[in-house]
Amino acid sequence: MLHVDYFRSTVAKRGRSQVAENPSFKKTEVEEALLVLINVEKQDESHPEDVSKKTVEEVIKLGQQLKVETIVLHPFAHLFGEPSQPEVAIDIIKLIEKDLIQKGFRVTRTPFGWFNTWELRTKGHPLARVARKISVD
């Protein structure tokens, strides 16, 4: 998770995933946000609601510490081990998005299955770059 002054992303090319969402927009641009690079792993498939709930708790915790109101969920399947099925990843990311919106955050989600150009500037404080591996264990 990155605390950013700004984040700009443009859908560039379809990725290697067998499944890709139809992007309803090509560009994402936000200021003063928490950028969440999110990966769903194979082991998460058996407990999607639990993984979603724990993820939301972690994002909210950091978001409140940083006093941000905007969250960007960016699928990023290159983070850790074995990725889940794309359909499962999309479903879990949508659950996270829904729950964060219900908790009062403005949420932007970049489309799954695409390579993107990025432009961003991160903050320079100890919580500006935070990594979390969330599991149901």
N, C-alpha and C positions, 0 to 999 in steps of 0.2 A: 504494500500500500504506500502510495506516495502523496504527500501533502503538496499540492501544486498551486503556484500563483495562477498559472493557466495551463490548459491542455487543449491541443487542437489535433484532430485526427481526420484523415480522409481515406475512405475506402479506395484501395488501389487495385487489387487483383484477388481473384478467388483463391482461397487457400487449398491445402491438400486434403482437407476433410471431405468425406463422402457427402456430408450434409452441410449446407450453407443457407443461412437465413437470407431472404430477399431483403436487401437493405432498403428501408423506406426513406432513408436519407443518406447522402454520401459523406457529409461533413458533420463533425461534432466539435463544438467549441464551448468551453466553460472557463470560468475564472474562479479562483479561491475554492478549490474542491479537494476531495479525497479520491484519488485515482486508485481503483482496486483492480489489480491484474489477477484474474481469477481462472483457476484450473480445476476441473472436476476429474477425479481419478476413478479408476475401475472399482476400488474398494468402497467408493461412495454410492455406488448404484443400489446397494441393498438397503440403504437408509437415507434416501434423499431429503426427507423432511428434517431429520435430525442434523444432517450436515448443513442444510439451509439455515436452520435455527441457530446453530453455533456460529456460523459465518456472520449472520445478521448481528448477533450479540457482540462479536469482535469488532465489526465495522462500526456499530453504534458506539461502543466504548471509545474507540479511537476518535471517531467523529465528534463526540461530545468533548473529549479532552482538547481537541483542536478547534472546537467551536465552528465547525464547518456545517453548512446546510446542504451542500451539493455533493453527491456521490456519482462517480463514473464507474460503471462495471464494464471492464474490458476483458473479454475472453482471451486467455493466453495459455495455450496448451503446451507451452515449452518449459513450464516451471519445474515440475517434479517427475515422478514415476510414470506409471502406465495410465494414459488417458482413458476416461470412460467412453461409452458409446456417445456419439455426438448428440443424439436425441435426448439422452439423459442429462448431458451437460446443459443443453439449452433449457430443459425443464427446471433444473436446479437453479440456474442463473435467473430464470424468470420468477421462481419462488422468492429468491433473495431480493430481487427488484421489487416485487409486490409488497413484501414485508417491510422493506425500508421506506417505501412510499407511505404505507400505513402508519409508520412511526414518525412521519412528518418530514422526511428528507426529500429533496428534489433529486431524482435519479435519472441519469442518462445511461443507456446501455448501447454499446457499439455492437453491430451485427456479428453473429457467430459465423466463422468459416471464411473469413476474409483477411488478407494482408492489408495493413494500413500504413500510411505515412503518419509520423508523429512530430509534433512540435510541443515542447513543454518546458516549464521552468519549475523546478522543485524549490521548496523552502530550504533554509539552511539551519535547521534546529534538530535536536536529538530525536524527535518523533516524526521527522519529515520522511523517513524511509523505514518502514516497519514490515517485517516478514512474519507471516503466520501460516502454519500448516495445521489445518483443522481436520480432525477425524472423529469418528463416533466412539473410539476407544477411550 
